[in-house]
Amino acid sequence: MRIFGSRRLLGSILSFFFFALVLPGISHAATLIVPTNFPTIQLALDAAGSGDVIQVKEGEYSEDIDVKTGLLTLLSVDGPGKAKSIGSALGKAVTIRSGLGVTIDGFSIESKGGTAILHEGGGPTDPVVIINNTLQDGVYGFFAHWLGTMKGTDFTFTGNTVSDCGTGLVAEGFDGCTIRICDNTFTDCMGYGIQVGKLDGGMGTDAVISGNHVTLSGPFVGVCGIHVIHAEDTTLVTENKVDGPYDYGIHFEQVGAFGKDPAILEVEKNVVLGSVLSGMHFGTLAFSTRADVSVLHNTVENCGSGFHVILFNNVSGSSAVFNENNITGNSFGFANDSLELIDARNNWWGHASGPDDDRLVPVTPPYNNPSGLGDRVTAFVDYKPWLSEPWVEPVPPSGGGCSAPAFFPSLVVLLAPLAILVSTRR
């Protein structure tokens, strides 16, 4: 005897539970179209309810946009960059009110010297998703300082192009979040390309900063290409490229301060070119909690210092390794100002003879390399053995782990017809 009688009955039961789960959320969502239903984006926003989708057709919209309802999706429906929002001079082209989650997808946003997208902060518990936009001509491309901390949700800033700004992206104050800052391009952002901080407050985080290209053409010197303050729990910085005269290419400050113990920081397969002071700068490793720091397979060229460690507190159980990196053409290959020995073995220093270490009285480590023709190193850098040729990536890059789950497109295709059938127009 079959328990369910037939496969058709089983399918009906499963379908019932599926519709019971998805229909309540879909049935309350509405699609508002600009300018078909509303002549301006703001009028559509004012009429929208939580969960609604605002589709904006191709065209220029000269207005400051104020998002006052959460869980909205603003979509440039004709494709990325087709809907262009132009803010007033020195204003905020788009403002997201405190505590709200929102998705902004595919817009060209010009702020005329102000801020392209400003999130007023608070503690959002719904996702904040900024994808496929062009942000230009502002003090900030995107700015959010979550004073109440964003808790247990997603922050996604992916596929955006940010140009001619003071700072491209500022996002600070997370706790227990999934953070994805991936595949963006930042051009001529004079202060910082990317600045993120306090990536966890103890709940545990999953932060990935991957595939970003930060370029500064000069002639002025910028502050920092990528600035990570308080890297906590698990932070992966991978496959980014910083190119141009920044003081610091990638700067890590106070690793291990607020989050879970230990702080895990992985820095892999990045390329830093032409930074004035240092390519990769580490302000404090193991600031107040244990830190597990690995710096592998990076390329740092033509900088003041390739790597520069200011302080390694070496809280018991901490570790810091810098292995299999290509370090060439820098004034110093590795400068360590701390009194803790750093593992910098198996790196390529620009010459088969190894790094230039001609200290007359070697103490730590108890050797030197006066015949080395590679980049110079300071004391407290353990560089033996070294690579006799550059490290080469054996397989194509993975993309850094920021791609969307494979099931998502299929789910959208499945739900789209249902949304058409059951959505109500307001």
N, C-alpha and C positions, 0 to 999 in steps of 0.2 A: 504493500500500500504506500502510495506517495503522500508525503506530508502535505504538500501544497496542491496536489491534484494535477497541476499542469504548469509548464513554464510560463504560459500566458498569465495565469493567476499570480505567479511569483512576480512577473514583470509589472502587473497592475499594482501589487502591494508596494513595490519599490517606487513606482511612479507616484503613488499617493504620497508617500513620505517625502519624496523630492519636491513635489509641488507644495506640500504643506510648509516646507522649509523656505522655499524661495519666493513664493507668491506674496506673502505679507510685505516683504521688503520692496518688491517690484511695484506692487499695486499702488503705493503711495507716492512713487516718484513721477515727476512730470518733466517734459522736455520743453524748454522755452527757447525760441529761436529769434536771434537778432540779425537783421532788422525786420524780419517777417512779422513777428508778434509784438516786438518792442523796438522802438527806433534807436534806443541807446542801451549799452551794456548795463548801466546803473539802474535803469527802469526795470530791466529783467531781474537784476539782483534784488531789488526792492520787493518784487512780486514772488520771488522764489521761496520755497520751503526746504527744510533739511532733506538732503538726498537728491535734490533736483539736478538736472543737467541743463546748462545754458550753452547752446550751440551758437557760435558767432560766425557769421558768414564773412567772406572776403571783403575787405574795405578798411578805411581809416576811421578811427573813433577817437576824437579829441575830447577826452574827459578824464578826470581823476576818478578812479574806481574804488569803491568802499565796500568790502565784503563783510557783511554783518550777520550772516547765517552760516552755520557749520555744515560740513559734509556735502558741500556743493562741488560740482565739476564744471569748470569753465573750459570749453573746447573750441579751438579754431577748427571748425568743421570742414573747411575746404582744404586743409593741410597746414603744416607748420609754416609760420610766418605770413600766412595769408590774411589773418585778422591782425591789424596793427593798432595798438593803443598808444596814444600820445598824451602824456601827462602835462600839466601846466608847469611853467618855469619854476624850478627849485622846489617843486612839490614832491609828492609821493604818487607815482603813476597808479600803483595798486596798493591799497592798504587792506590787510587781513586783521580783523579785530582780535583782541586778546583771547586766548584759549581755544580758538577755532581750528579745526582741521579742514583742509580744502585741497582740491586738485586743480592746477592750472597747466594746461596742455596746449602747446603749439603756437603761442602768441609771439608777436614782435612788440616789445614794450620799450618805449623811449621815454626817459624821465626828464630830459632837458636840464640836467645838472642836479637833480634831486636823488631820489631812490626809486629804482624800477619796481621792486616788490618789497614792501615792509610788512613784516608780521609783528604785531604789537606785543607779543610775548604771552605771559600767563603760563599755564601748564596744559597744553593740548593733550587730550587722551585719544583723539582721532588722528588719522594719518595726515601729514602735510606732504603733498606730492607736487614737485615743480619739475616738469619734464618737457623737453623739446622746444623750449622758448629761446628767443633772442632778446637779450637785455642789454641796453646800451645807454651811454652818455649820462652817467650818474655818479654821485658820491659812492653809492652802493648799488650793485646789481640786485642782490637779495640780502636782507638783514633780518635776523631774528635772534633776540636774546631772551630765552625763556627763563625769566626770573623764578617762576614757580616750578621750573623744570618740566620738560616734556616727559611723560611717564608711560612706559609700557606700550609704545606704539611705533609707527614707522615715520622716518624722515627720509624722503627720496628727492635727490637733486641730480637729475640724470639727463644727458643729451642736450644740455643747454649751451648756448654761445653767449659769452659775456664780453663786452669790449668797451674801451675808452671810459674806464671808471676809476674811482679811488680804490675800492676793494670790491672784488667780484662777488664773494660769498662770505657772509658771517652767520654762523649758527652755533649757539652756545647754550648749554644747560640741558643735559639728557639724563635719564635714569631708566634702565631696563628697556632700552629702545633698540630697534633695528635701523641702522643708519647706512644709507647708500649714497655716496657722492661719486658718480661714475661717468666717464666718457663725456666730460664737459670740455669746452675750449674757453680759455680766458686770455684775452689779448689786450695788452697795454693797460693793465690795472696797476696803477702806480704804487698803491700801498701794499695790499696783499691780494694775491689771486684767490686763495682759499684760506679762511681762518675759522677753525672749529675749536671748541673748548668744552671742558667738563663732560666727557663722553659717557660717564656713568656715575651714579651716586650710591652704588651698593647693591642694586638689584641685578646687575649683570647686563652687559651690552654686547652687541655684535655690530662693529663699525668697519666699513670697507670704504677706502678712498682709492679709487682705481681708474686707470685709463684716462686721466685728465691731462690736458696739454696747456701749460701756463707759459705764455711768451711775453717778453718785454723787449720792445725794439729800441728803447732809449730815445735820445741820448742821456736822459736822466736815470739816476739809480733808484730802483724801487726798494721797498722794505723786505718783502719775503714772498716767495712763490707759493709755498704751502706751509701754513703755520698750525701746528697741532698742540694745543695746551691741555694738559691733564689727560693724556691717553690712558684709558682705564680698561680693566677687564680684558677684552680681546679686540685689538685694533689692528687692521691690516692696511698697510699703505703700499700699493703695488702698481707697477707698470705706468707710473706717471712720468711726464717729461716736463722739466722746468728749464727754460732756455732764455738767457738774457741777464742783464746787469742788475739782478737783485742783490741786496746785502747778503741774504741767506736764501739758498735754493729751497731746502726743506728744513724747517726748524721745529724741533720737538722740545717742549718746555714742561718741566715738572711731571715726568712720567711716573705714575703711581702716587696719587694724592687723595682721591675721594672714593674710588670704586672698590670692587672686590679685590681680594688678595689671593694671588698676585696679579699685578697689571701685566698683561701680555701684549707686547708690541712687536709686530713683524713688519719689516721694511725690506721689500724684495723687488728686484727688476725695475727699479726706477732709473731715470737718466737725468742728470743735472749738469748743465753746461754754463760756464761763464759767470758764476756767482762771485761777487766781489770779495766778501769776507770768508764765507764757507759754503761748500756745496750742501753738506748735511751737518746741521748744528744741533747738539744735544745739550740743553741747558742743565738739567738735573735728571739723572737716572736714579730710580728708586727714591723718589722724593720723600715719602713717609711710609710707604708700604713696600713689600717685595715687588721686584720687577723682573720679568723675563723678556729680554730684548734680543732679537736676532736681526742682523742687518746683512743680507745675503744677495749676491748677484746683481748689485747695482753698478752703474757707471757714473763716475764723477770726474769731470775733465775741466781744466783751465779755470779753476777757482782759486781763491786765496788759500783756503785749506780745503782739502777734499772732505775729510771728516774732522769735526772739532767737538771734543767732549769737555764741558766746563767742570762738571761735578758728578761723581758717581758715589752716592752715599753708601752703596753696597750693604743695604739692609740684609740681614742674615737670610741666606737662601736665594739671593738675587743673582742674576747672570746677565752678561752682555757680551755678545760675540759679533764680530765683523769679519765675515769670511767670504772668499771667492768673489770679491768685488774688483772692478777695474778702476784703478786710481792713477790718473796720468795727467801731466801738464799743470799740476797745481803747485803753488808756492810751497805749501806743506801738504804732503799726502795725508798725514794723520797727526793732529795736535791734541794731546791729552793733558789738560791742566789739572786733573785730579791726581791724587796720590795712590789711586787704585790701578793695578795692572789690567789693561784691556787686551782681550784676545783678538788680535788682528792677523791671524795666520792665514796662509794660503790665499793671499791677495796678489793681484798683478799690479806692480808699482810703476809700470811704464818701461821697464828694462829687465832683461833676464838676470842681470846682476843683483837685482833686489833694490830695496829702498836705500836712500842716502842717510846713513847713520854714522856720523864721524865724531861722536862724543869722545873726548879725551879720557874721561873717567866714567865708563859705563857702570851704572849701579843697578837699575831696574829697567829692563832685564839685564843680566850680567854679561852682556856681549854688545858689540857694535858691528857695523858693516862699512868701514871706511872706503871700500872700493865700489860701493853701490852707486849706480848711475840713475836710479829711479827717483821718485818723489821722496822728499825728506820726511823723517819721522822724529818725534820728540821722545823723551823718556816715558816709561810706563806704557809702552806699546810693544806687545809681543808679536813680532812679525815673522818669526822663523817657524816653519819653512814658508817660502813664498812661491808663487806661481812663476814659471819660466816663460809663459806666454799668456795672452789675455784669456779670460774666461769667456766661453761662448755658450749661448743658450742651446742645449741639445735638442729641444723640441719647440714648436711654435708656442708663443704665449697663450695662456689660457683665457685671457680677457679679464682676470681678476675676480671672477665670481659674482658679478653684478647683474647677470642676465635674468630675465623674468622666468618664473617656473614654467616648465614645458606645458603644463596643463592649462595655463591661462588662456591662450588663444582659442583652444577648443571650448573652454567654458563660455567665453564671450559669444562664440558662434552658436552655442546651444541656448544661451539665455536671450540673445537678441530677438529672435522671433517671439518669445514669451513676453518680453518687454513691450513689443509692439501691440500684442493682443490685449494686454491687461493694463497698460498705463492709462492714466486719466489725464485729460488736458484741463488745465485750470482756466 
